[in-house]
Amino acid sequence: MRKIAIIGGGQAGLLLGFGLIDKGYDVTIYSDRTSEQVLHSRLPSTTFLFESSLKVERALGLNFWEEAAPYAEGIHVDFRAPDGTVGLTVQGRLHDNHGQALDMRTKFHRWMDEFARRGGRLVVKNVSLADLDEISAANDLCIVAAGKGAIAALFERDDEKSVHSVPPRNLAAVLVTGSNLTGPRPWRDIPFRPMRFNFIAGAGEYFSLPYYTHTKGECRSFLFEAIPGGPMDIFGDVRDGDDMVARVRQAVKQLTPDEVEHVPDDMEITDANAWLKGSFTPVIRKAVGQLPSGRLVFGIGDAVVLNDPIAGQGANNATRMVTAYLDAIVARGDAPFTREWMEDLYAGFWERSGQFTTGFTNGLLVPPPPSIQEILGAASKFPAIADDFVGNFNDPSRFWPAIASLEAARAYVAGKVGHVA
Ligand SMILES: Cc1cc2nc3c(=O)[nH]c(=O)nc-3n(C[C@H](O)[C@H](O)[C@H](O)COP(=O)(O)OP(=O)(O)OC[C@H]3O[C@@H](n4cnc5c(N)ncnc54)[C@H](O)[C@@H]3O)c2cc1C
């Protein structure tokens, strides 16, 4: 039985671990925290998964929250001027591309226990570079799925693929309950349970999603993506969860006064740890790392493809990487996992998927180019185009070729309008 070690028990590490034990591999996952510590930790993210990712989890029998977690049925996004005036609205239904957002503390706690139950080995250890040498010597393959952990620095930055040298946004997020936040129709004028996005010129963006957490059940997340130094950038000195809720209320009232109903007086944090703030610099790294001994380790997920969360893609991307890596590991049979094999696998993934996820994400961090303006303008008028646009979040490669140039965008819109007329 081939032995595989995975460093990191998050979306990429755990999911790959389950996939591998399902195929008969001998798998050890190293996590820097116990499942109890994960459950009682601070909120790590506000992660939404689209259907293509949920399908992967479902196939492995890991969808324990399928019935409990509310599905988001569509996206309603307002593009606003700096004073909050709405310039353009796009409202699309996700249809079969719908998805769910689940507290990652809830999920990884359960998955870690489940991994051991299914015969995987879970070692609690904050793996150092020296440990990595020992671990890779004892295994046929060593995969680093350590997310934003410091150990990911062993993978070299890919300067051609990385466009950021500083954090593009300051982030602040919280999980809350309250009036007009949960249930099937929390926004009176939106005929489905929405993900609610606001893009405010010069300030940044904020996102509110239907959510699920173990402490309160159905709730709602807020994620603010503040342009550093801009009018949304008011979360830096937040000290605790109640302070964060108060600051969210203030930001919503100030930037989008018409949304005041959705930051009600009874809005409260789901548990004292359910908030985060901070920033990081997105980076794309080379996926093969060489240890001082010469042994190789292979990166997956945020450890090598780290994008800003603005497009809600990091965990979806990690899941797509898991599928690609799992298939390739199985297809490799008993052959050695060489540098060439790793590089080809990663290059193929980047070509098919990673480049589009990264390109779309980076595109949302700057004012939209003419091609995207053309599509958004049409999407604000034609529901079929709006549905297409929001549905493409499930697989960002589908934004292409339409967003590649103004000409391509016009051709796409003309084809679509002709089709729906
Ligand atoms: C505010 C915010 C909102 C987001 N929203 C979305 C969204 O809507 N949709 C989406 O798809 N993605 C979203 N993301 C991104 C998503 O959370 C990540 O991309 C995803 O979790 C990456 O999975 P991963 O397994 O690579 O890393 P992680 O899930 O971060 O897991 C890495 C694990 O490795 C452990 N670790 C680190 N170092 C070591 C070590 N040395 N030894 C042992 N263990 C170690 C860590 O503790 C952690 O448990 C969001 C992120 C943020 C911050």
The ligand as an SDF file (V2000), in Angstrom:
LIG
                    3D

 53 58  0  0  0  0  0  0  0  0999 V2000
  -12.3600   36.0150    4.8840 C   0  0  0  0  0  0  0  0  0  0  0  0
  -12.2370   34.8660    3.9280 C   0  0  0  0  0  0  0  0  0  0  0  0
  -13.3340   34.4930    3.1490 C   0  0  0  0  0  0  0  0  0  0  0  0
  -13.2260   33.4410    2.2500 C   0  0  0  0  0  0  0  0  0  0  0  0
  -14.3050   33.1170    1.4580 N   0  0  0  0  0  0  0  0  0  0  0  0
  -14.2170   32.0840    0.5980 C   0  0  0  0  0  0  0  0  0  0  0  0
  -15.3500   31.6830   -0.1910 C   0  0  0  0  0  0  0  0  0  0  0  0
  -16.4620   32.2650   -0.1240 O   0  0  0  0  0  0  0  0  0  0  0  0
  -15.2210   30.6140   -1.0350 N   0  0  0  0  0  0  0  0  0  0  0  0
  -14.0270   29.9430   -1.1410 C   0  0  0  0  0  0  0  0  0  0  0  0
  -13.9680   28.9860   -1.9120 O   0  0  0  0  0  0  0  0  0  0  0  0
  -12.9450   30.2980   -0.4140 N   0  0  0  0  0  0  0  0  0  0  0  0
  -13.0110   31.3400    0.4470 C   0  0  0  0  0  0  0  0  0  0  0  0
  -11.9210   31.6740    1.2230 N   0  0  0  0  0  0  0  0  0  0  0  0
  -10.6480   30.9510    1.0210 C   0  0  0  0  0  0  0  0  0  0  0  0
  -10.6320   29.5880    1.7040 C   0  0  0  0  0  0  0  0  0  0  0  0
  -10.9320   29.6680    3.0580 O   0  0  0  0  0  0  0  0  0  0  0  0
   -9.2460   28.9680    1.5020 C   0  0  0  0  0  0  0  0  0  0  0  0
   -8.8420   29.1460    0.1610 O   0  0  0  0  0  0  0  0  0  0  0  0
   -9.2390   27.4740    1.8050 C   0  0  0  0  0  0  0  0  0  0  0  0
   -9.5230   27.2610    3.1640 O   0  0  0  0  0  0  0  0  0  0  0  0
   -7.8890   26.8820    1.4150 C   0  0  0  0  0  0  0  0  0  0  0  0
   -7.8060   25.5440    1.8250 O   0  0  0  0  0  0  0  0  0  0  0  0
   -6.3850   24.9460    2.2530 P   0  0  0  0  0  0  0  0  0  0  0  0
   -6.6380   23.5510    2.6550 O   0  0  0  0  0  0  0  0  0  0  0  0
   -5.3880   25.2240    1.2090 O   0  0  0  0  0  0  0  0  0  0  0  0
   -5.9630   25.8100    3.5250 O   0  0  0  0  0  0  0  0  0  0  0  0
   -6.6760   25.8840    4.9440 P   0  0  0  0  0  0  0  0  0  0  0  0
   -8.1140   25.5490    4.8220 O   0  0  0  0  0  0  0  0  0  0  0  0
   -6.2790   27.2020    5.5060 O   0  0  0  0  0  0  0  0  0  0  0  0
   -5.9850   24.7250    5.7850 O   0  0  0  0  0  0  0  0  0  0  0  0
   -4.6270   24.7360    6.1120 C   0  0  0  0  0  0  0  0  0  0  0  0
   -4.4580   23.9730    7.4230 C   0  0  0  0  0  0  0  0  0  0  0  0
   -3.0790   23.6810    7.6390 O   0  0  0  0  0  0  0  0  0  0  0  0
   -2.7620   23.9100    8.9830 C   0  0  0  0  0  0  0  0  0  0  0  0
   -1.3190   24.1640    9.0690 N   0  0  0  0  0  0  0  0  0  0  0  0
   -0.6430   25.2780    8.6870 C   0  0  0  0  0  0  0  0  0  0  0  0
    0.6730   25.1280    8.9060 N   0  0  0  0  0  0  0  0  0  0  0  0
    0.8450   23.8840    9.4130 C   0  0  0  0  0  0  0  0  0  0  0  0
    1.9870   23.1590    9.8470 C   0  0  0  0  0  0  0  0  0  0  0  0
    3.2180   23.6750    9.7610 N   0  0  0  0  0  0  0  0  0  0  0  0
    1.8040   21.9170   10.3430 N   0  0  0  0  0  0  0  0  0  0  0  0
    0.5690   21.3620   10.4460 C   0  0  0  0  0  0  0  0  0  0  0  0
   -0.5560   22.0210   10.0340 N   0  0  0  0  0  0  0  0  0  0  0  0
   -0.4150   23.2660    9.5430 C   0  0  0  0  0  0  0  0  0  0  0  0
   -3.6330   25.1090    9.3540 C   0  0  0  0  0  0  0  0  0  0  0  0
   -3.8410   25.2260   10.7340 O   0  0  0  0  0  0  0  0  0  0  0  0
   -4.9330   24.7660    8.6300 C   0  0  0  0  0  0  0  0  0  0  0  0
   -5.7620   23.9710    9.4190 O   0  0  0  0  0  0  0  0  0  0  0  0
  -12.0050   32.7300    2.1310 C   0  0  0  0  0  0  0  0  0  0  0  0
  -10.9060   33.0910    2.9230 C   0  0  0  0  0  0  0  0  0  0  0  0
  -11.0100   34.1440    3.8070 C   0  0  0  0  0  0  0  0  0  0  0  0
   -9.8300   34.5260    4.6520 C   0  0  0  0  0  0  0  0  0  0  0  0
  1  2  1  0
  2  3  1  0
  2 52  2  0
  3  4  2  0
  4  5  1  0
  4 50  1  0
  5  6  2  0
  6  7  1  0
  6 13  1  0
  7  8  2  0
  7  9  1  0
  9 10  1  0
 10 11  2  0
 10 12  1  0
 12 13  2  0
 13 14  1  0
 14 15  1  0
 14 50  1  0
 15 16  1  0
 16 17  1  0
 16 18  1  0
 18 19  1  0
 18 20  1  0
 20 21  1  0
 20 22  1  0
 22 23  1  0
 23 24  1  0
 24 25  2  0
 24 26  1  0
 24 27  1  0
 27 28  1  0
 28 29  2  0
 28 30  1  0
 28 31  1  0
 31 32  1  0
 32 33  1  0
 33 34  1  0
 33 48  1  0
 34 35  1  0
 35 36  1  0
 35 46  1  0
 36 37  1  0
 36 45  1  0
 37 38  2  0
 38 39  1  0
 39 40  1  0
 39 45  2  0
 40 41  1  0
 40 42  2  0
 42 43  1  0
 43 44  2  0
 44 45  1  0
 46 47  1  0
 46 48  1  0
 48 49  1  0
 50 51  2  0
 51 52  1  0
 52 53  1  0
M  END
$$$$
